């Protein structure tokens, strides 16, 4: 079964850190770009970060300098390290892949996403 499993969301205080994981099964994630979307309460879904099959990375302006994406091909997984979290980062985070090797289309054309994680809740609150 082809799937992505998100994990790592939690309640954290402002200024805190979390590390999200995205583990693939049923296919080889290393062949493809993978990224995270998020959707906060009352907000539109937005692209957060993406890493290509060649390790090129992209970030939304709102998270640059605070979030870092990586992947471990041996574990068939990707990770999103989130530091200096702010209340506006509160959202459900979904990892996703459109099974392309580059990130150029993942956020520009989210209708092309082929595999979605189930989502993990990040709640930044004092």
N, C-alpha and C positions, 0 to 999 in steps of 0.2 A: 504494500500500500504506500503510495506516494504521499508524504506528509511532512510538514514542518511543525515542530513543537516549541512554543515560546515558554520561557520560564524566567524567574528572577525578580518579578515585580513585587513591590512591598510598600508599606507606609514608611516614609522617611522624612526627617525634619529638613527645613530649608538649609542649604549648604552641605547637605549630606551627599552620599554616593550610593549608586547601585550598579550592578552588572547584570545585564540581560543576556540570556543564552537563546540560541535558535539551533535546534538539532534536527537534521534531516534524516528521513528513512525512506527506503524504496527508490532512491536515486542518489547520484554522486553530486553533492552540493558544490564541490570544488570546480566543477566544469562551468559554473554559472555565477553571475553577479547575484548578490543577495543584499537586501536592505530592510530598514525598518520604517514603517509608517506609524503615525500616532493620531488618535482622535480624542480630544479633550471634551469635557462636558459643554454642550452647546456650540461646539466648534466643528469646522470642516476637517476632514481627514487631510493630513499633510505628510509629505515625505520628510524624513529626519536625516537618514544617512544611508549610504550604500557603499559596498566594496565589490570591485569587479573580480573576475577570475584571475586577473593579473595583479591584484592587490591595490589597484588604484582606488582612492576613496573620495567621496563627496559628502558634504554636510550642508544642512540648512543653515542660513545665516544665524538663526536664533540659538543654535547649539555649538557653533564653531568655537573652539578653544575650551569647551567644557565636556564634550562627548568625543569618544574615540571608538571607531569600529575596527574589528579584527576578525580573522578567521583561523581555524585550526583544521586543516584538510584531513589530518589523520583521524580527527574526531567527527568529521562530517558536520561541522558546526561553525557558527559565527557568533560573535559577541559584541555587545554594545556597552562600553564602560561610560557611565554617566556620573560626572562630578559637578560640584557646585550647583546642585539641583535647586530649582526655584518653583514656587507654587504654580507658575504658568506651564511647567513641564508635566503637571498632572494630566494623565491620559491613559487610555489603553494603547499599548504598543503592540504592533503586529509585524512580525518578520514576513518577508515575501520574496519570491523570485519569479521573473518572467522567462526564466530559462534562456536568457541571452548572456553573452559573456561580458558585456559592458553595461555601465549604469545609465547610459544616456536616455533610455526609454522608460526605466522603471517608474520614475516619478512623473515624467511627462505624459505617459500613457498608461495609467494604472489599470485600465481595462484589459491590458495585455498580461497582467499577473496570472500566472498559471497555478501557483501554489501559495496559499496563505497559511500562516500560523493561526492558532486559535485566539491569540491575544493574551497579554499579561498586564495587570493594572499597576501603574505607578502612581502613588498618591503622595504628593509633597505637601506636608502640612505640619504646623507647629502644634 
